[in-house]
Amino acid sequence: MQTESFKRKAQKILDSLPESATWDDLMYRIYVRQSIEAGMEDSDKGRTVDVGEVRKKFGLPK
C-alpha cells in the first residue's frame, strides 16, 4: 500500500479549514499534524518513556 503523498496531506488540511481561516490557523494545524506524526514515529521506533518514570522524575503522584 502506497502512503499518502505530502501534497495530498497538505491539501486535506487546507480543505478542512473554514473560509475565514488565517495563516495562523493553517500554521497551527500543520504544527499539530507534524507533532502527532513525529510522536507516532517515535512510538513505532520505541523511543518512548514510561509515564511512571516521567512522574517520578518530576516528583508527581502516581
Buried (B, 14 or more C-beta within 10 A) or exposed (E): EEEEEEEEBEEEBEEEEEEEEEEEEBEEBBEEBEEEEEEEEEEEEEEEEEEEEEEEEEEEEE
